[in-house]
Amino acid sequence: MSAPIPRRKRRRSAPLMFLAPFGVLFAAMYAVPVGYAIVESLHKMQRSGLGLTPPKRVYAGFENYTKALHDDALWHGVGRVLLFGVIQVPVMLGLALVLALLLDAKSARLKGFFRTAYFLPYAIPGVVATILWAFLYMPRSSPVVSMLDAVGLPSDFLGEDAVLWSIANVVTWTWTGYNMLVIYSALQAIPQELYEAAELDGCGPWRTAWRIKVPLVAPAIALTTVFSVIGTLQLYTEPRVLRPLTSSLDADYTPIMSAYHKAVENNDYGQGAAISVLLALGTCVLSFAVLKLSARLTNGRSSL
């Protein structure tokens, strides 16, 4: 018979046993792909002049990164998604906060119905949602465009000047309910005693919402902001689905579309991997900056 495992040793190994499933999934789904992308970004496919022999995979050093940093189309895509995020993210989170506060109000009715209705767009896959909105954007099938034309307001939702904001509308429609639910869950965790004390001090609903609820859900707002920033930099599904419907969307419209274009359509996997690594680094830096800024704003507001 084998000797029993000492109790102290079992206590030490118990956390590792609970962390093991997460560690395996993290390594398989995150660490290994990132490592492979870094290795791939340091290589390129070398082809002969006549193209009669198969291409060879050779070490390229930082050549792919240099090409990516000097790619004007990539930088235009980066600027485009940054503009998208600066405008779309505050609008979306502002709507999510307003909806969460309305659901949390004492006078709110049918909370379950409206909570489900607000969250329902998130349950629709992004591709399906974009196709549904595409029918409202296309002049031949859109009743909205027909009504605007009838009243003398011609519109082109897929034109060069409007397509980015048409995409922003789809993203806002899809993700507002998800962010609302995160903020609403944080509101539900606030002790009711705070509301009773505020009511005794003469605070009305609006002042209670602004002075108590919003500051206490600031961490949830910061979390949704970080998620939204990451999602903005990963913008791909909506412009990719709308691209066949308009000439305003090119293959390098967003950074991820540019990486896909280089890797899959141009068979330049090293260049695509380099763009992906640069995008991952930029996402980490920007997310960290947003977290630090959110923490500073939260601390400053709590000290007032």
C-alpha positions as semicolon CSV with decimal commas, in nm:
position;residue;x (nm);y (nm);z (nm)
1;M;0,000;0,000;0,000
2;S;0,120;0,350;-0,084
3;A;0,181;0,592;0,200
4;P;-0,089;0,859;0,253
5;I;-0,013;1,208;0,128
6;P;0,066;1,446;0,416
7;R;-0,206;1,703;0,489
8;R;0,030;1,997;0,446
9;K;0,137;1,876;0,102
10;R;-0,225;1,833;-0,002
11;R;-0,301;2,189;0,105
12;R;-0,014;2,318;-0,106
13;S;-0,116;2,122;-0,413
14;A;-0,488;2,205;-0,393
15;P;-0,455;2,557;-0,547
16;L;-0,244;2,416;-0,829
17;M;-0,512;2,159;-0,904
18;F;-0,777;2,432;-0,931
19;L;-0,552;2,650;-1,147
20;A;-0,445;2,367;-1,377
21;P;-0,751;2,375;-1,611
22;F;-0,717;2,752;-1,657
23;G;-0,342;2,720;-1,709
24;V;-0,384;2,457;-1,979
25;L;-0,650;2,658;-2,164
26;F;-0,448;2,979;-2,128
27;A;-0,138;2,815;-2,270
28;A;-0,326;2,646;-2,555
29;M;-0,549;2,938;-2,656
30;Y;-0,330;3,238;-2,578
31;A;0,036;3,177;-2,499
32;V;0,104;2,926;-2,777
33;P;-0,068;3,129;-3,057
34;V;0,106;3,449;-2,945
35;G;0,441;3,271;-2,934
36;Y;0,383;3,121;-3,277
37;A;0,287;3,463;-3,418
38;I;0,609;3,614;-3,280
39;V;0,819;3,336;-3,434
40;E;0,633;3,364;-3,766
41;S;0,682;3,742;-3,772
42;L;1,059;3,691;-3,775
43;H;1,048;3,484;-4,095
44;K;0,946;3,537;-4,455
45;M;0,887;3,328;-4,764
46;Q;1,166;3,366;-5,019
47;R;1,069;3,293;-5,377
48;S;1,288;3,249;-5,682
49;G;1,273;3,494;-5,970
50;L;1,108;3,249;-6,212
51;G;0,877;3,100;-5,951
52;L;0,951;2,745;-6,068
53;T;1,067;2,623;-5,727
54;P;0,862;2,622;-5,408
55;P;0,921;2,919;-5,176
56;K;1,158;2,880;-4,883
57;R;1,094;3,000;-4,531
58;V;1,395;3,204;-4,422
59;Y;1,481;3,416;-4,121
60;A;1,403;3,784;-4,180
61;G;1,479;3,944;-3,844
62;F;1,278;4,262;-3,796
63;E;1,221;4,319;-4,165
64;N;0,848;4,247;-4,139
65;Y;0,814;4,496;-3,854
66;T;0,998;4,761;-4,051
67;K;0,767;4,709;-4,348
68;A;0,463;4,726;-4,123
69;L;0,575;5,050;-3,958
70;H;0,629;5,208;-4,299
71;D;0,293;5,089;-4,439
72;D;0,078;5,398;-4,499
73;A;-0,238;5,191;-4,543
74;L;-0,186;5,030;-4,202
75;W;-0,140;5,368;-4,034
76;H;-0,455;5,499;-4,200
77;G;-0,640;5,198;-4,057
78;V;-0,499;5,266;-3,711
79;G;-0,606;5,629;-3,727
80;R;-0,950;5,521;-3,846
81;V;-1,012;5,284;-3,553
82;L;-0,877;5,540;-3,303
83;L;-1,123;5,799;-3,436
84;F;-1,391;5,532;-3,419
85;G;-1,309;5,457;-3,055
86;V;-1,285;5,819;-2,942
87;I;-1,642;5,884;-3,056
88;Q;-1,819;5,548;-3,043
89;V;-1,697;5,418;-2,706
90;P;-1,813;5,720;-2,497
91;V;-2,149;5,725;-2,677
92;M;-2,203;5,351;-2,622
93;L;-2,098;5,354;-2,256
94;G;-2,303;5,669;-2,192
95;L;-2,612;5,494;-2,328
96;A;-2,531;5,181;-2,126
97;L;-2,498;5,386;-1,806
98;V;-2,827;5,570;-1,870
99;L;-3,012;5,244;-1,937
100;A;-2,863;5,083;-1,625
101;L;-2,966;5,379;-1,409
102;L;-3,318;5,372;-1,553
103;L;-3,352;5,002;-1,476
104;D;-3,221;5,056;-1,124
105;A;-3,464;5,340;-1,049
106;K;-3,736;5,278;-0,792
107;S;-4,008;5,384;-1,035
108;A;-3,895;5,142;-1,306
109;R;-4,153;4,886;-1,419
110;L;-4,116;4,564;-1,615
111;K;-3,745;4,548;-1,530
112;G;-3,709;4,189;-1,645
113;F;-3,862;4,262;-1,984
114;F;-3,652;4,571;-2,054
115;R;-3,334;4,407;-1,924
116;T;-3,386;4,122;-2,169
117;A;-3,481;4,359;-2,451
118;Y;-3,167;4,569;-2,403
119;F;-2,945;4,262;-2,385
120;L;-3,106;4,078;-2,678
121;P;-2,897;4,244;-2,957
122;Y;-2,581;4,105;-2,797
123;A;-2,724;3,753;-2,835
124;I;-2,739;3,797;-3,213
125;P;-2,409;3,697;-3,384
126;G;-2,213;3,992;-3,519
127;V;-2,226;3,867;-3,877
128;V;-2,604;3,827;-3,865
129;A;-2,649;4,168;-3,704
130;T;-2,435;4,334;-3,971
131;I;-2,632;4,165;-4,250
132;L;-2,959;4,282;-4,094
133;W;-2,833;4,639;-4,074
134;A;-2,695;4,614;-4,428
135;F;-3,051;4,582;-4,559
136;L;-3,129;4,913;-4,386
137;Y;-2,820;5,076;-4,535
138;M;-2,855;4,962;-4,897
139;P;-3,055;5,213;-5,108
140;R;-3,244;4,944;-5,301
141;S;-3,376;4,760;-4,994
142;S;-3,379;5,019;-4,716
143;P;-3,712;5,174;-4,612
144;V;-3,513;5,431;-4,413
145;V;-3,330;5,553;-4,725
146;S;-3,658;5,561;-4,917
147;M;-3,828;5,773;-4,651
148;L;-3,534;6,014;-4,632
149;D;-3,532;6,047;-5,010
150;A;-3,906;6,111;-5,007
151;V;-3,867;6,410;-4,775
152;G;-3,573;6,549;-4,971
153;L;-3,293;6,419;-4,750
154;P;-3,087;6,187;-4,969
155;S;-2,850;5,969;-4,770
156;D;-2,575;5,722;-4,846
157;F;-2,505;5,519;-4,533
158;L;-2,236;5,318;-4,714
159;G;-2,062;5,619;-4,867
160;E;-1,703;5,710;-4,788
161;D;-1,800;5,979;-4,538
162;A;-2,069;5,780;-4,357
163;V;-1,964;5,414;-4,363
164;L;-1,746;5,438;-4,050
165;W;-2,039;5,574;-3,851
166;S;-2,271;5,315;-4,001
167;I;-2,033;5,054;-3,860
168;A;-2,030;5,241;-3,528
169;N;-2,410;5,222;-3,521
170;V;-2,401;4,843;-3,561
171;V;-2,138;4,806;-3,288
172;T;-2,330;5,036;-3,052
173;W;-2,655;4,850;-3,115
174;T;-2,486;4,517;-3,045
175;W;-2,278;4,598;-2,737
176;T;-2,475;4,859;-2,543
177;G;-2,693;4,597;-2,377
178;Y;-2,391;4,390;-2,272
179;N;-2,222;4,689;-2,110
180;M;-2,551;4,792;-1,954
181;L;-2,578;4,453;-1,785
182;V;-2,226;4,482;-1,639
183;I;-2,303;4,828;-1,497
184;Y;-2,648;4,719;-1,377
185;S;-2,494;4,425;-1,190
186;A;-2,260;4,669;-1,013
187;L;-2,559;4,887;-0,921
188;Q;-2,734;4,588;-0,767
189;A;-2,436;4,534;-0,535
190;I;-2,465;4,881;-0,376
191;P;-2,605;4,857;-0,019
192;Q;-2,958;4,993;0,013
193;E;-2,858;5,172;0,334
194;L;-2,671;5,429;0,128
195;Y;-2,987;5,514;-0,064
196;E;-3,186;5,542;0,259
197;A;-2,925;5,774;0,409
198;A;-2,923;5,987;0,094
199;E;-3,302;6,009;0,101
200;L;-3,294;6,122;0,465
201;D;-3,044;6,394;0,366
202;G;-3,287;6,520;0,106
203;C;-3,122;6,383;-0,209
204;G;-3,355;6,337;-0,502
205;P;-3,329;6,061;-0,765
206;W;-3,100;6,258;-0,997
207;R;-2,863;6,368;-0,721
208;T;-2,854;6,015;-0,578
209;A;-2,768;5,877;-0,919
210;W;-2,492;6,131;-0,981
211;R;-2,343;6,150;-0,632
212;I;-2,377;5,788;-0,516
213;K;-2,451;5,545;-0,795
214;V;-2,212;5,670;-1,064
215;P;-1,905;5,695;-0,835
216;L;-1,968;5,350;-0,687
217;V;-1,999;5,184;-1,029
218;A;-1,688;5,360;-1,163
219;P;-1,484;5,033;-1,153
220;A;-1,749;4,864;-1,369
221;I;-1,743;5,157;-1,610
222;A;-1,363;5,134;-1,625
223;L;-1,388;4,760;-1,697
224;T;-1,635;4,811;-1,981
225;T;-1,415;5,091;-2,115
226;V;-1,115;4,860;-2,135
227;F;-1,322;4,590;-2,303
228;S;-1,457;4,845;-2,550
229;V;-1,109;4,978;-2,632
230;I;-0,986;4,625;-2,698
231;G;-1,289;4,555;-2,914
232;T;-1,235;4,876;-3,109
233;L;-0,877;4,785;-3,196
234;Q;-1,003;4,442;-3,304
235;L;-1,273;4,583;-3,532
236;Y;-1,313;4,332;-3,814
237;T;-1,650;4,158;-3,849
238;E;-1,868;4,457;-3,940
239;P;-1,643;4,615;-4,206
240;R;-1,556;4,272;-4,347
241;V;-1,923;4,183;-4,396
242;L;-2,010;4,525;-4,543
243;R;-1,708;4,536;-4,773
244;P;-1,873;4,355;-5,071
245;L;-2,158;4,607;-5,061
246;T;-1,955;4,925;-5,101
247;S;-1,634;5,052;-5,254
248;S;-1,570;5,269;-4,948
249;L;-1,415;4,977;-4,758
250;D;-1,079;4,853;-4,882
251;A;-0,875;4,553;-4,772
252;D;-0,675;4,762;-4,520
253;Y;-0,968;4,949;-4,366
254;T;-0,879;4,831;-4,013
255;P;-0,551;4,691;-3,875
256;I;-0,688;4,337;-3,841
257;M;-0,825;4,350;-4,195
258;S;-0,479;4,459;-4,308
259;A;-0,319;4,164;-4,126
260;Y;-0,569;3,925;-4,285
261;H;-0,510;4,081;-4,628
262;K;-0,134;4,041;-4,600
263;A;-0,140;3,688;-4,459
264;V;-0,426;3,520;-4,647
265;E;-0,480;3,714;-4,968
266;N;-0,113;3,801;-5,033
267;N;0,033;3,482;-4,880
268;D;0,269;3,694;-4,669
269;Y;0,226;3,525;-4,332
270;G;0,528;3,692;-4,176
271;Q;0,395;4,040;-4,255
272;G;0,051;3,950;-4,125
273;A;0,202;3,809;-3,806
274;A;0,412;4,122;-3,755
275;I;0,103;4,343;-3,784
276;S;-0,079;4,118;-3,537
277;V;0,205;4,138;-3,283
278;L;0,224;4,517;-3,316
279;L;-0,152;4,539;-3,273
280;A;-0,136;4,320;-2,961
281;L;0,137;4,540;-2,812
282;G;-0,060;4,854;-2,892
283;T;-0,372;4,703;-2,735
284;C;-0,183;4,618;-2,414
285;V;-0,033;4,966;-2,388
286;L;-0,362;5,145;-2,459
287;S;-0,559;4,922;-2,220
288;F;-0,304;4,983;-1,943
289;A;-0,323;5,359;-2,005
290;V;-0,704;5,353;-1,990
291;L;-0,693;5,156;-1,662
292;K;-0,448;5,399;-1,506
293;L;-0,648;5,700;-1,624
294;S;-0,973;5,547;-1,497
295;A;-0,816;5,473;-1,158
296;R;-0,686;5,829;-1,133
297;L;-1,023;5,979;-1,226
298;T;-1,202;5,749;-0,981
299;N;-0,968;5,839;-0,695
300;G;-0,997;6,207;-0,778
301;R;-1,375;6,191;-0,784
302;S;-1,394;5,997;-0,455
303;S;-1,179;6,260;-0,284
304;L;-1,420;6,541;-0,375
